[in-house]
Amino acid sequence: QVQLVESGGGLVQAGGSMRLSCAASGRTSSAYLRGWHRQAPGKEREFVASIRWSDGETNYRDSVKGRFTISRDNAKNTIYLQMNDLKPEDTAVYYCAAATPAAGTYIYWGQGVQVTALS
């Protein structure tokens, strides 16, 4: 089992910045891929960004490229999502997630944190 605990989030004016953190514990060696997803009211959960733990390779959804940066701190077993130039359409609950090779998909999820960008 892998436990994920997010922190950060809150209210910010459009154009502002915010950083989310996600600390992992438990059998973290199995969590080879970690990422952020988000879900806005009335919409399905969507992928935001991911980072491969072994080499730091990253991926982003097109709408956040150039504005969001995902990074990791190996020593702290933590990933971050730096969000700049936030837009109202970025408003959502953001979830940290981890995938294992055996599952081939994200199977561990954090509790979610609210991010609201005010227009």
Number of C-alpha atoms within 10 A of each C-alpha: 11 19 17 22 18 22 17 14 18 14 14 18 14 18 14 14 17 18 17 21 21 25 18 22 14 11 10 15 11 15 23 16 21 25 26 25 19 22 19 16 9 6 9 9 15 14 17 23 23 25 23 18 20 10 8 13 12 16 16 18 13 9 11 17 12 11 12 20 19 24 20 19 11 10 6 11 14 18 24 22 23 15 20 17 16 23 19 15 13 20 21 21 18 26 25 31 28 25 20 18 11 8 8 10 12 16 13 16 20 20 14 22 20 17 23 20 21 16 11
